Amino acid sequence: MHGATHLSEAELADIRRRRRGVRASLACEGIYLTPDEEALFSQFDRERLTSDQRRDRLLAHTRQARRDRVHAAD
């Protein structure tokens, strides 16, 4: 995947296969994905984003959500 611009079918299948375990692990910590977060991960799958691209999108999403909360508090 190094230098890849999109995930292969096998890489995407691996992510989907591991997703149930990830959700279970998060649930053990009392963390549940919101519908908005679930939609974001589904979008990543549809776009076949690499792990680096996913990370960048998550960071941008988190930063925007933080800015939105700060502005809503003003």
Backbone torsions as a table, in degrees:
resi	resn	phi	psi	omega
1	MET	NA	-11.7	-179.0
2	HIS	-59.5	120.2	-179.7
3	GLY	84.3	-3.2	-179.7
4	ALA	-71.4	149.6	177.7
5	THR	-100.9	-17.4	177.3
6	HIS	-146.4	153.6	178.6
7	LEU	-72.7	146.6	172.4
8	SER	-77.3	168.6	177.6
9	GLU	-60.2	-40.2	-179.7
10	ALA	-65.6	-41.7	179.3
11	GLU	-65.9	-41.6	178.8
12	LEU	-65.4	-40.6	178.3
13	ALA	-62.7	-38.0	178.8
14	ASP	-64.4	-42.4	177.9
15	ILE	-61.5	-46.4	-179.5
16	ARG	-63.9	-35.8	-179.7
17	ARG	-66.7	-36.5	-178.4
18	ARG	-82.8	-14.1	-172.4
19	ARG	-59.5	-40.8	-179.4
20	ARG	-60.5	-43.1	178.7
21	GLY	-65.1	-37.3	178.0
22	VAL	-64.4	-45.1	178.6
23	ARG	-61.8	-40.8	179.0
24	ALA	-63.4	-41.5	178.8
25	SER	-63.0	-44.8	177.6
26	LEU	-62.0	-42.0	-179.4
27	ALA	-61.3	-35.2	177.6
28	CYS	-61.3	-27.5	178.8
29	GLU	-93.6	3.3	-179.6
30	GLY	78.6	21.4	-178.7
31	ILE	-109.0	124.9	179.1
32	TYR	-127.0	136.6	179.5
33	LEU	-73.1	138.5	175.9
34	THR	-76.0	162.8	174.9
35	PRO	-56.6	-35.6	177.7
36	ASP	-63.5	-42.6	178.6
37	GLU	-67.5	-41.1	177.0
38	GLU	-59.9	-42.8	179.1
39	ALA	-63.6	-37.9	178.6
40	LEU	-62.6	-45.3	179.1
41	PHE	-67.2	-35.2	175.7
42	SER	-64.4	-38.8	177.1
43	GLN	-63.0	-42.0	177.7
44	PHE	-57.6	-42.5	179.4
45	ASP	-63.5	-47.4	-179.2
46	ARG	-59.8	-37.3	-179.5
47	GLU	-84.6	-6.1	-180.0
48	ARG	54.5	44.8	-178.4
49	LEU	-71.0	143.5	175.7
50	THR	-74.1	170.7	-179.8
51	SER	-61.5	-38.7	178.0
52	ASP	-65.4	-41.8	178.3
53	GLN	-65.5	-40.1	177.9
54	ARG	-62.3	-45.7	178.8
55	ARG	-57.7	-47.3	-178.5
56	ASP	-62.1	-41.1	178.7
57	ARG	-65.9	-41.8	179.2
58	LEU	-63.1	-42.3	177.7
59	LEU	-61.8	-45.2	178.8
60	ALA	-62.6	-42.4	179.3
61	HIS	-62.4	-45.5	-179.8
62	THR	-64.2	-43.6	179.2
63	ARG	-63.9	-40.7	178.6
64	GLN	-65.6	-41.9	178.5
65	ALA	-61.8	-40.1	178.3
66	ARG	-64.0	-44.3	178.1
67	ARG	-62.2	-41.2	179.4
68	ASP	-60.8	-41.7	179.9
69	ARG	-66.7	-39.1	-179.8
70	VAL	-65.5	-44.1	-179.9
71	HIS	-68.2	-33.8	179.0
72	ALA	-68.0	-28.4	-178.8
73	ALA	-80.3	-16.5	-178.9
74	ASP	-71.1	NA	NA
